Amino acid sequence: MILFKGIRRVQTQLKTPVDLVLIRYSTAATISTQDDRGASPLPPVSQVPQTGKVQHVPESQVSWMPSPYTIPGKTLSQYKKLSKFRLTSLVVITTMGGYAMAPAAFDPTTFVMCSLGTGLVSAAANAINQYHEVPFDSQMSRTKNRLLVTGQMTPLHAVTFAAVSATAGLSMLYFGANGLTAALGAGNLLLYTSIYTPMKRISIANTWVGSIVGAIPPLMGWAGCAGTLDAGAMILAGILYAWQFPHFNALSWNLRPDYSRAGYRMMAVTNPGLCRRTALRYSVAIAGLSVMAPVLDVTNYWFALETLPLNAYFAYLAYRFYEKSDSGSSRKLFRFSLIHLPALMLLFLANKKEWYFSKPAGEEKKKDSTYIAIKQSASSLGNVLPVAVAEGPR
């Protein structure tokens, strides 16, 4: 019996002598050139006698490794892979951007709790996603070496990690920020794991749902700082929503064989024309939303001017992808999207309309309006009381 990366060759009672069976979790075996216990190495292929019969490898020359297996000292590294650390980092960065752009006072404690909580919720969502997609990840070149596919971690371990991360993250968001932030985090976790993940094999609408998932983190940051959501928050969320399409459509274009093999219904596979058009449309939409930011008092008007060349080049690459539709144009668009978003966030911060460091936005106005209301009330009272009472003793 020979096992390799989730594929097991087993003897069956069917007409064929050997049947390949894809199993989700099994026992993995590695055939090494020399056993850890000092067994003699296997003979070279040229020295194996060609008798036309199946050659059986002696048991002493086979090194067996149980699955799941744990590499000592690699637990932290495995958790980083399970949580998709780079993707989670990008989610946290957009959350930080939303917090910094909110029209309220910057509180370091709330900022840290909001960022860490969002990161833990994102890690939980990615772990659950990998748990559900093991049979399909094993069929894709890009994902066939993931932890659960190769048996480096048990499903129970992965689910436990997700449960602990989600509980800790939502607790941080609720007690460290506010209920609105925690509700957004819980909703996004449910949307990603229970709707987006299964929809990937059902409808191309999964891309639109996934874009909503990507647009919520800046709202969480904004809500964590200000406690509410307004038009400025929607500008940030709209830009993140639109950015997902050129970014992911360009990425999926060169992965069409993988997605097709695994049965995922992506635009690049089922409707390539729509994939190209959508990438172009939403890249143009980003430019329009950037112009709206100063109109809604999120940034100053320099922001619209400074983002113009950045967004114009992004739209140009999307147009080249629409026209050529080859691996080169899609790769250029995808790579620039990784530069475009951080650059856009930095320009948002550099051109923020007003910064608040000690008092929340509107607090001074609220205090002034309260003083005016009290003064007007006293004035009205003086109109109906006798002069001596109204004015008081002299």
C-alpha positions as CSV (number, residue, x, y, z in Angstrom):
1,M,0.0,0.0,0.0
2,I,1.4,3.4,-1.0
3,L,0.0,6.6,0.3
4,F,0.9,10.1,-0.9
5,K,-0.7,13.5,0.0
6,G,-4.2,12.3,0.5
7,I,-4.3,9.8,-2.4
8,R,-4.4,6.1,-1.3
9,R,-3.8,3.1,-3.6
10,V,-5.9,0.3,-2.2
11,Q,-6.7,-3.2,-3.3
12,T,-10.3,-3.7,-4.3
13,Q,-12.7,-6.4,-5.3
14,L,-13.6,-4.7,-8.5
15,K,-12.6,-5.8,-12.0
16,T,-9.6,-3.6,-12.0
17,P,-6.8,-4.8,-9.7
18,V,-6.1,-1.3,-8.3
19,D,-8.4,1.6,-7.7
20,L,-7.3,5.2,-6.8
21,V,-9.5,6.5,-4.0
22,L,-9.4,10.2,-2.9
23,I,-9.8,10.4,0.8
24,R,-10.1,13.5,3.0
25,Y,-8.0,12.4,5.9
26,S,-5.8,9.3,5.9
27,T,-2.4,7.9,6.8
28,A,0.5,9.4,5.0
29,A,3.7,7.6,4.2
30,T,7.0,8.8,2.9
31,I,9.4,6.6,1.1
32,S,12.9,7.9,1.9
33,T,16.2,7.0,0.4
34,Q,17.4,6.0,3.8
35,D,15.4,5.1,6.9
36,D,15.9,7.2,10.1
37,R,16.9,4.0,11.8
38,G,19.8,3.4,9.5
39,A,18.3,1.2,6.9
40,S,20.3,0.7,3.7
41,P,19.3,3.1,0.8
42,L,17.1,1.9,-2.1
43,P,18.9,0.8,-5.2
44,P,19.0,3.1,-8.2
45,V,16.3,2.6,-10.8
46,S,18.9,1.5,-13.3
47,Q,19.9,-1.4,-11.1
48,V,16.4,-2.7,-10.5
49,P,15.9,-5.9,-12.6
50,Q,13.3,-5.4,-15.4
51,T,11.4,-8.6,-15.1
52,G,8.1,-7.2,-16.1
53,K,6.6,-8.0,-12.7
54,V,5.7,-5.7,-9.8
55,Q,8.8,-5.2,-7.5
56,H,7.9,-5.1,-3.8
57,V,9.9,-2.7,-1.6
58,P,11.1,-4.4,1.6
59,E,9.4,-3.1,4.7
60,S,12.8,-2.2,6.2
61,Q,13.3,0.3,3.4
62,V,10.0,2.2,3.9
63,S,9.8,5.1,6.4
64,W,6.2,5.5,7.7
65,M,4.9,8.7,9.1
66,P,1.5,8.8,10.8
67,S,-1.1,11.4,9.7
68,P,-1.8,13.8,11.1
69,Y,1.8,14.5,12.2
70,T,3.2,17.4,14.0
71,I,6.6,18.9,13.4
72,P,8.1,20.0,16.8
73,G,8.5,23.8,17.1
74,K,6.4,24.5,14.1
75,T,3.0,25.1,15.8
76,L,3.1,28.9,15.5
77,S,4.1,28.6,11.8
78,Q,1.2,26.2,11.2
79,Y,-1.3,28.6,12.9
80,K,0.0,31.4,10.6
81,K,-0.7,29.2,7.6
82,L,-4.1,28.1,8.9
83,S,-5.1,31.7,9.4
84,K,-3.7,32.9,6.0
85,F,-1.4,35.3,7.7
86,R,-0.8,37.6,4.8
87,L,-4.5,37.9,3.9
88,T,-5.3,38.5,7.5
89,S,-2.7,41.2,7.7
90,L,-4.3,43.0,4.8
91,V,-7.7,42.8,6.5
92,V,-6.2,44.3,9.7
93,I,-4.5,47.1,7.7
94,T,-7.8,48.1,6.1
95,T,-9.4,48.1,9.6
96,M,-6.7,50.3,10.9
97,G,-7.3,52.7,8.0
98,G,-11.0,52.8,8.8
99,Y,-10.2,53.6,12.4
100,A,-7.7,56.3,11.6
101,M,-10.1,58.0,9.1
102,A,-13.1,58.1,11.5
103,P,-14.0,61.6,12.7
104,A,-13.3,60.9,16.4
105,A,-10.5,61.0,18.9
106,F,-7.7,58.4,18.5
107,D,-7.6,56.1,21.5
108,P,-4.6,53.8,21.5
109,T,-6.3,51.1,23.6
110,T,-9.4,50.9,21.4
111,F,-7.3,51.0,18.3
112,V,-5.2,48.0,19.5
113,M,-8.3,46.0,20.6
114,C,-10.1,46.7,17.4
115,S,-7.1,45.6,15.3
116,L,-6.4,42.5,17.2
117,G,-10.0,41.5,17.4
118,T,-10.4,41.9,13.7
119,G,-7.3,39.8,13.0
120,L,-8.5,37.0,15.3
121,V,-11.9,36.9,13.6
122,S,-10.3,36.9,10.2
123,A,-8.0,34.0,11.3
124,A,-11.0,32.0,12.5
125,A,-12.9,32.6,9.2
126,N,-9.9,31.4,7.2
127,A,-9.4,28.3,9.3
128,I,-13.1,27.3,8.9
129,N,-12.8,28.0,5.2
130,Q,-9.8,25.6,4.9
131,Y,-11.6,23.0,7.0
132,H,-14.6,22.9,4.6
133,E,-12.5,22.9,1.4
134,V,-10.0,20.1,2.0
135,P,-11.4,17.8,-0.7
136,F,-11.3,20.6,-3.3
137,D,-8.0,22.1,-2.2
138,S,-6.4,18.7,-2.8
139,Q,-7.2,19.1,-6.5
140,M,-5.6,22.5,-7.0
141,S,-1.9,23.1,-7.5
142,R,-2.1,26.3,-5.5
143,T,-3.7,24.7,-2.4
144,K,-2.7,21.1,-2.4
145,N,0.1,21.6,0.2
146,R,-2.2,23.2,2.8
147,L,-2.0,21.9,6.4
148,L,-5.3,20.0,6.4
149,V,-4.8,18.5,2.9
150,T,-1.4,17.1,3.8
151,G,-2.5,15.9,7.2
152,Q,-0.2,18.2,9.2
153,M,-3.1,19.1,11.5
154,T,-6.2,17.3,12.6
155,P,-9.6,18.8,11.6
156,L,-10.5,19.0,15.4
157,H,-7.4,21.0,16.0
158,A,-8.3,23.4,13.2
159,V,-11.9,23.8,14.4
160,T,-10.7,24.3,18.0
161,F,-8.3,27.0,16.8
162,A,-11.1,28.7,14.9
163,A,-13.5,28.6,17.8
164,V,-11.0,30.0,20.3
165,S,-9.9,32.8,17.8
166,A,-13.5,33.8,17.0
167,T,-14.5,33.9,20.7
168,A,-11.4,35.9,21.7
169,G,-11.7,38.2,18.7
170,L,-15.4,39.0,19.1
171,S,-14.9,39.5,22.9
172,M,-12.1,42.1,22.1
173,L,-14.3,43.9,19.7
174,Y,-17.3,44.0,22.1
175,F,-15.5,44.9,25.3
176,G,-12.6,46.8,23.8
177,A,-14.5,48.8,21.2
178,N,-18.3,48.6,21.1
179,G,-21.3,46.4,20.2
180,L,-21.6,47.7,16.6
181,T,-18.0,46.7,15.8
182,A,-18.6,43.2,17.3
183,A,-21.8,42.8,15.4
184,L,-20.0,43.7,12.1
185,G,-17.3,41.2,12.9
186,A,-19.8,38.4,13.7
187,G,-21.8,39.1,10.6
188,N,-18.7,39.1,8.4
189,L,-17.6,35.8,10.0
190,L,-20.9,34.2,9.2
191,L,-21.0,35.7,5.7
192,Y,-17.6,34.3,4.8
193,T,-17.9,30.8,6.3
194,S,-21.6,30.0,5.7
195,I,-22.5,31.9,2.5
196,Y,-19.4,32.8,0.5
197,T,-17.6,29.5,1.0
198,P,-20.3,27.1,-0.2
199,M,-21.5,29.5,-2.9
200,K,-18.1,29.2,-4.6
201,R,-19.3,25.9,-6.0
202,I,-22.8,27.1,-6.8
203,S,-22.9,30.5,-8.5
204,I,-20.5,33.2,-9.9
205,A,-22.4,35.5,-7.5
206,N,-19.9,34.4,-4.9
207,T,-17.5,37.1,-6.1
208,W,-20.0,39.8,-5.2
209,V,-20.6,38.2,-1.8
210,G,-16.8,37.9,-1.3
211,S,-16.4,41.6,-2.1
212,I,-18.9,42.5,0.6
213,V,-16.7,40.5,3.0
214,G,-13.7,42.5,2.0
215,A,-15.6,45.8,2.4
216,I,-16.7,45.3,6.0
217,P,-13.3,45.5,7.8
218,P,-12.9,49.3,7.2
219,L,-16.4,49.7,8.6
220,M,-15.4,47.8,11.7
221,G,-12.4,50.2,12.2
222,W,-14.6,53.3,11.6
223,A,-17.3,52.0,14.0
224,G,-14.6,51.0,16.6
225,C,-13.4,54.6,16.7
226,A,-16.6,56.7,16.1
227,G,-19.2,54.3,17.4
228,T,-21.4,55.0,14.3
229,L,-21.3,54.8,10.5
230,D,-21.8,57.7,8.2
231,A,-21.2,58.6,4.6
232,G,-17.5,58.7,5.0
233,A,-17.4,55.1,6.2
234,M,-19.4,54.1,3.1
235,I,-16.8,55.8,0.8
236,L,-14.1,53.6,2.3
237,A,-16.2,50.5,2.2
238,G,-17.2,51.3,-1.4
239,I,-13.6,51.6,-2.5
240,L,-12.7,48.3,-0.8
241,Y,-15.7,46.6,-2.4
242,A,-14.8,47.8,-5.9
243,W,-11.1,47.0,-5.5
244,Q,-11.9,43.3,-5.0
245,F,-13.0,42.8,-8.6
246,P,-9.9,43.8,-10.5
247,H,-7.8,42.2,-7.8
248,F,-9.5,38.8,-7.7
249,N,-10.5,38.6,-11.4
250,A,-6.9,39.1,-12.4
251,L,-5.7,36.5,-9.9
252,S,-8.3,33.9,-10.9
253,W,-7.6,34.3,-14.7
254,N,-4.3,32.4,-14.5
255,L,-5.9,29.8,-12.1
256,R,-8.7,28.8,-14.4
257,P,-7.5,25.2,-14.8
258,D,-7.3,24.8,-11.0
259,Y,-10.7,26.3,-10.3
260,S,-12.3,24.2,-13.1
261,R,-10.7,21.0,-11.8
262,A,-12.0,21.7,-8.3
263,G,-15.5,22.6,-9.5
264,Y,-15.4,26.2,-8.4
265,R,-17.8,28.5,-10.4
266,M,-15.7,31.6,-10.9
267,M,-16.3,34.2,-13.5
268,A,-12.9,33.5,-15.1
269,V,-14.1,29.9,-15.7
270,T,-17.8,30.2,-16.5
271,N,-18.0,33.6,-18.1
272,P,-14.6,35.0,-19.1
273,G,-16.1,38.0,-20.9
274,L,-17.9,39.1,-17.7
275,C,-14.7,38.6,-15.8
276,R,-12.9,41.1,-18.0
277,R,-15.7,43.6,-18.1
278,T,-16.2,43.6,-14.4
279,A,-12.6,44.2,-13.6
280,L,-12.6,47.3,-15.9
281,R,-15.9,48.7,-14.6
282,Y,-15.0,48.6,-10.9
283,S,-11.5,50.0,-11.5
284,V,-13.2,53.0,-13.0
285,A,-15.7,53.1,-10.1
286,I,-12.7,53.4,-7.7
287,A,-11.7,56.7,-9.4
288,G,-15.3,58.0,-9.0
289,L,-15.5,57.1,-5.4
290,S,-12.1,58.8,-4.8
291,V,-13.5,62.0,-6.2
292,M,-16.5,61.8,-3.9
293,A,-14.3,61.6,-0.7
294,P,-13.6,65.4,-0.5
295,V,-17.2,66.2,-1.5
296,L,-18.4,64.3,1.7
297,D,-15.7,66.0,3.9
298,V,-13.7,62.8,4.4
299,T,-10.6,64.3,2.8
300,N,-9.5,67.5,1.4
301,Y,-9.6,68.2,-2.4
302,W,-6.0,67.5,-2.9
303,F,-6.9,63.8,-2.4
304,A,-8.9,63.8,-5.6
305,L,-5.9,65.3,-7.5
306,E,-3.3,63.0,-5.9
307,T,-5.2,59.8,-6.5
308,L,-5.9,60.6,-10.1
309,P,-2.7,59.2,-11.6
310,L,-2.8,56.2,-9.3
311,N,-6.4,55.3,-10.2
312,A,-5.9,56.2,-13.9
313,Y,-3.0,53.7,-14.2
314,F,-5.0,51.0,-12.4
315,A,-7.9,51.5,-14.8
316,Y,-5.4,51.4,-17.7
317,L,-4.1,48.0,-16.6
318,A,-7.7,46.8,-16.2
319,Y,-8.3,48.0,-19.8
320,R,-5.2,46.1,-21.1
321,F,-6.5,43.0,-19.3
322,Y,-9.9,43.5,-20.9
323,E,-8.3,43.9,-24.4
324,K,-5.6,41.2,-24.3
325,S,-6.9,38.8,-21.7
326,D,-3.6,36.9,-21.4
327,S,-1.5,35.8,-18.5
328,G,0.8,38.8,-18.8
329,S,-1.9,41.5,-18.6
330,S,-3.7,39.7,-15.8
331,R,-0.5,39.3,-13.8
332,K,0.4,43.0,-14.2
333,L,-3.1,44.0,-13.0
334,F,-2.9,41.7,-10.0
335,R,0.5,42.8,-8.9
336,F,-0.3,46.5,-9.2
337,S,-3.5,45.9,-7.2
338,L,-1.3,44.9,-4.2
339,I,0.4,48.3,-4.5
340,H,-2.7,50.3,-5.3
341,L,-4.6,49.6,-2.2
342,P,-1.9,50.5,0.4
343,A,-1.0,53.6,-1.6
344,L,-4.6,54.7,-1.6
345,M,-5.0,54.1,2.1
346,L,-1.8,56.2,2.8
347,L,-3.2,59.0,0.6
348,F,-6.5,58.9,2.6
349,L,-4.5,59.4,5.8
350,A,-2.3,62.1,4.4
351,N,-5.3,64.1,3.2
352,K,-7.8,63.5,6.1
353,K,-10.0,66.5,6.5
354,E,-9.4,66.9,10.2
355,W,-7.6,65.0,13.0
356,Y,-8.8,64.6,16.5
357,F,-6.5,63.7,19.3
358,S,-8.2,64.7,22.5
359,K,-11.9,65.2,22.0
360,P,-14.4,63.4,19.7
361,A,-15.6,65.2,16.6
362,G,-18.5,67.6,17.3
363,E,-18.0,67.7,21.1
364,E,-17.1,71.4,21.0
365,K,-20.0,72.1,18.7
366,K,-22.3,70.2,21.0
367,K,-21.1,72.1,24.1
368,D,-21.5,75.4,22.3
369,S,-25.0,74.5,21.1
370,T,-26.0,73.5,24.7
371,Y,-24.7,76.9,26.0
372,I,-26.7,78.7,23.4
373,A,-29.9,76.8,24.1
374,I,-29.6,77.5,27.9
375,K,-29.0,81.2,27.2
376,Q,-32.0,81.4,24.9
377,S,-34.1,79.6,27.5
378,A,-33.1,82.2,30.1
379,S,-33.8,85.0,27.7
380,S,-37.3,83.6,27.0
381,L,-37.9,83.3,30.8
382,G,-37.0,86.9,31.2
383,N,-39.7,87.9,28.7
384,V,-42.5,86.5,30.9
385,L,-41.3,87.2,34.4
386,P,-41.3,90.6,36.1
387,V,-38.3,92.7,35.4
388,A,-37.1,92.5,39.0
389,V,-37.3,88.7,39.1
390,A,-35.8,88.3,35.6
391,E,-32.9,90.6,36.1
392,G,-32.3,89.8,39.8
393,P,-31.2,92.2,42.5
394,R,-29.0,95.1,41.4
